[in-house]
Amino acid sequence: MEASYNRIAGQSLHRLAGLSDGLFAVAMTLLVLDLRVPALASVHGERDLWQALVALAPRLVMYLMSFATLGIFWAGQQTQLNHLARGDRDLAWIHLGFLFVVSLMPFSTMLIAEFLAYRTALLLYWGNILLLGAILYAGWKHAVRAGLVKPDAPADLACAVERRILVAQGLYAMGAALCVFDTRLSIGMIILVQANYVLAPRILRLDRL
């Protein structure tokens, strides 16, 4: 009875995609909560307000960076799900694990925004990204092994998906390693990696390496 249930459980990709969309939307919304309006008591004129807004710049950068991160991983997950014919119990739980790590993104973002110069905060943020990539990769490998990919999918699809994840994670790792010199170099590298995957310029297509 248990084996029979496990064979039929978790097959709805639409329910999984719907849950993913909702959780990504919540996580992206929570990111903005770290952008607090300057306290009225500390603002006595235009100059004070401008100074307070300038002081928010690092948090704004972290917000944009994490919003882009979640956007990239949302697009990656949806791309995978769109090429699957069906799901199964194991795939559902792998993606639930992926969504759990997504839900941690607001925390790791607030941590690095508060402790921008600390390597520990940056490494925890990078660890969040690493886990997202690792679980997404594991989900795709399982889908391929379990025969869940659509029969009419392009022959090179599996390699293209795996290459994109591995190259991106390698670039993120390079960015994290730069914190040995300065955390600002790490953040700059991460932003450049994200810009490449968001804009997908024809001149520099790192996902084709």
N, C-alpha and C positions, 0 to 999 in steps of 0.2 A: 504493500500500500504506500509506504513512504517513498520507494523508488519510483512508483508510478506518479505520485504527486510531484516529485522533483523533476520529472520529465516534462510536465505540463506547466510548471510554475515559471513566472517571469518572462513570458513570451511576448507580451505587448510592448512594442517599441514606442507606441504613441503615449502610453502612460509614463514610460521612462523619460521620454523627451519632454512631456508636460511638467513632470516633477523637476527636471533639470532647468527648464526655462524659469519656473517659479523661484527656485533656490538661487539661481544666478541673479535674477532680478532683485531679490532681497539682499544678497551679498553686495551687489553693486550700489544699492541704495544706502546700505549701512556705511559704506566707505565715506560718504559725504558728511556723516555726522561728526567727523573729526575736524571739519572746517567750521569753527565756531565764530559767530559774529563778535567783533571786539566789544569788550565791556563798556557800557555807556559811561560809567564813572571815570574811565581812563581817557576818554576822548573829550577834549575841550575846544576843538577847532578842526579845520580842514587838515592842518599839518599832522595833528595827532592821529586823525583817521587814516591818512595815507601811510604813516609809519606803522600803524597797527596792521594795515592790509599787507604792507611789504613784509612784516614779520610772519604773516601767514603763508608766504611764498613756498617755503620748504614743504609744508603740509599739503599745499595745492599740488606740488610736483608729485608727492607720494600718492595723492588721490588719483591723479591722471595716470601715473605709472601702474597702479593696481587696477584701475578701471580697464586700461589697455590689456593687462595680463588676463583678467577675467574674460574680456572680449575675445582674446586669441584662443583661450581654452574652450570657451563656449562654441566658437566656430569650429574648432577641431573636433569636439565631441559630436556636434551636429553633423559634421561631414562623415564621421564614422557611422553614426546611426542611420544616415540616409542611404548608406551602401549596404545595409544589412537587410536580409530577407525576414528575419525573425530574431527574437532574443531567447535566452534561456535563464534558468535560475542563477547560474554562476555569473553570467554577464550582468544580470540585474544587481547582484551584490557587489560586483567590482565597481560598477558605476555609482552605487550608493556610497561606497568608500571614496570614490572620486568627489562626490558631492559633499561628503563630510570635510574633505580637505578644502574644498571651495569655501565652505562656511567659516573656515579659520582665517581666510584672507583679510577680512576687516581687522582682526586682532593683530596679525603680523604687520599690517600696514600702519596701524596706530602705534605699534611698538617702535618701528623704524622711524616714524615721523617724530616720536618723542625723544628717541636716542639716536639721532642721525649719525653721530660721530662714533658710535660704538660698533665694533665688529660683530659682537654677539647678536645684536639686533638685526644687522644685515644678513648674517649667516642663517638666522632663523627665518627671515623673509625668503632667502634663497631656498632654504629647505622646504618651505611651503610650495614654491614653484617646482622644485625637484620632485616632490611627492605627486603633484598634479600630473607632471609629465610621465612619471613612472607608472602611475595607475592607469592613465589613458593608454599608454603603450601596452600594459598587461591586458587591458580590456580588448584591444585590437588583436593581440596575439591569440587570445582565447577565442575570439570570434572566427579567426582564420582556421584555427585547429578544429573547432567544433562545427565547421561548415555552415556558419551563419551568414556569410557574405553572399550577396545576390549572385546568381549564376551568370548574369550578363555583365558583371562588373569588369572593368578593364583589366587585362592580364597583369599590368604593372602596378595595379592599385595598392596591393599589400606593401610592396617595396617603397612606393612613394609615401604612404602614410608613415611607415616606420622610419624612413630617412628624415622626413620632416621633423618628427618628434626628437630623434636622436641628435640631429644637427642643432636644433633649437636648445636642447638641454646642454649640449656641449658649449654653446655660446654663452648660455646663462652661467655655466660653471666657470668659464673664463672670466666673466664679469665678477662673480663672487670672489675669485682668487685675487682680483685686484685690490680687495680690501686690505691685503697685506701692506700695501703702500698708502692707500687712502680710501675711505668708504665712498667719497664723492666720485672717485674714478669708477668704482663698482656700479654706482647708481647711473653714471653716464653711459657705461657700457650696456647695462640692462635697457636703458631707454633707447639706445641705438638698435639693439636687437628687436625691441618691440616695434620701433618705427619701420624696420624692414618687413616684419610680418604683417603689420597693419596696412602699410602703403603698397607692399609687394611691387617695388620698382622693377622695371624691366632690366635696368642696368645691373642691379645687384639682386640676384635671386638665390639667397643662401640655401633655400630648401631644395635646390637642384644639385647641390654639391654631392 
